[in-house]
Structure formats: C-alpha cells, structure tokens
Amino acid sequence: QLQLVESGGGLVQPGGSLRLSCAASGSIFSINAMGWYRQAPGKEREWVAAITRNGDTTYAHSVKGRFTISRDNTKNTANLLMNSLKIEDTAVYYCNFLNPSSRVSWGQGTQVTVSS
C-alpha cells in the first residue's frame, strides 16, 4: 500500500518562501496526477496545485504565479515551492492523487504558518 508523507512546513514571514515535499512510501506506487491541497482553520480543504504524469501543471487562482508544483517520479516525490507567501496561505498542506479512485487516506499534512 502507498503512503504519502508531507514535510517542509514551518513558520515564515509574509513574502517569504517555503518548499514542501510529498514523499511516497510503501510497495505500491502509481504514476498519476498529483495534487497539493490545504485546509485553513474553520475552512474546508481546498485544492491548490496539480501536476500530471507528464509534468503539466495547474494552479488555483489564489496561488497562481506564486506557487510551483513539481514531481520526481524516480524519487516518488511531489514538491510545492511557495513564494511570496501571504498570511492567507496559512494552512495545513496535504498531498494526494488527483484521481478520486487513486486517492489514499489523508495524512497529517504539514503546517505552514505565515505571520509577521
């Protein structure tokens, strides 16, 4: 079974940058479209960015131009480079497969706090 573990979160000031990583573990690995999601306190989980198997990327309007999603199929990782961070970006960030049929259980995610 495949497990996805997020890391790289932390406390940053507005305008700062942070790189998140999503590592796959286990004996099962699917080359599928990956996505980053986030959930702020009191809000529903929302989609942030996606990347296909071939490397095509898509972003939510709120992060377009600031975030960059990438993947390394050899290392079974998906990364999210976050630049020009805003206070509104504060949330727990999760990674998962975009295809609902391929999604695994949501993990603990990694906390990103943007504050001055």
N, C-alpha and C positions, 0 to 999 in steps of 0.2 A: 504494500500500500504506500501511497505517496503522501508525504507531509511537506507542508510549506512553512518555513520559518522566516519571519521578518526580523530585520535588525537595522541599526543605524540611526534610530531616532534619538532625540535629545532636545536640549533647550538652546534656542538660538534667538538672536535679536532680529527685529524686523529688518528686512533687506539682506539678511544672511542666507547662507546656503547649507544644504544638508543632502547627503546621499543615502538613500535607503536601499537595502538589499533584500532579496527574497531568494532563499535557498531551498531547493528541493532535496528531500531525503527519503530513503526507502528504496525498495527494489523496483518500484513501478514509476515510470516517468513517461509522460505524454507530451509530445511536441504539439502544443496547442496555443491558441491565442491566450496571452496572459494579461491580467489587468491589476491595477492598483486601485484600491478603494480607501475611503476614510470615513470615520464617524466621529463627529464632534459631540460633546456633552449635550444631551437633550435632543439630538437630531438623529435622523435615520442615516444608515450607511449609504454613501454615495460613491458613484464611480468617478475616478479621477483620470486615469490614463489606460491605454491599451496598446498592445503590440502583437502583431500576428506572427505566425511561424516564420514568415519571410522578412519580418522586420518593419512592416508598415505600422505606423503609429497614429493614434488618435487621442485627443485630449478633451477634457471638459473645458468649457469656455472659461471657467474661473481660473484655470491654471495654464491655459494655452499661452505659449511664449515664455513661460517661466519654468515649467517642469519638462523634463526629458526622460522618457522611458526607454530602456534598452534591455537586451537579453543576451545571454551567452548560453547557447544550447549545449555547448561542450561541458560547461561547468554547471549546467542546470540551474542557472540563476536569472533573475529578472531584477533590474535596478531602476531606481527612480531618483534622478538628480533634480533637486528642488532649489531653484534660485529665486532671488528677490522675494523671499518669504514674507508673508503678511500675517498679522495676528489672526486673521480669518482662516489661516491654514492649520491652526492648532487643532489637532485631532489624533485619534489612533489610526494608524495606517495599516492596511491589510493588503495582501496579495492573494490572488486566486486565479483560476482559469475562468475565462470569459464565458465559455460554453457552459450553460447550466448543467448539462449532462456530465460534464467533466469536473465540475467544482467539487472541492473537498471541504471538509468542515472548516469553518473559520477559526483561525488560531487566535493567539493573544494579541497579535499585531505589535506595532512598535509606536510608542508615544512620541509625537512631535509637538513641542510647545514653542510657540513664537511669542516672545514677550520682551519688553524693554525693562 
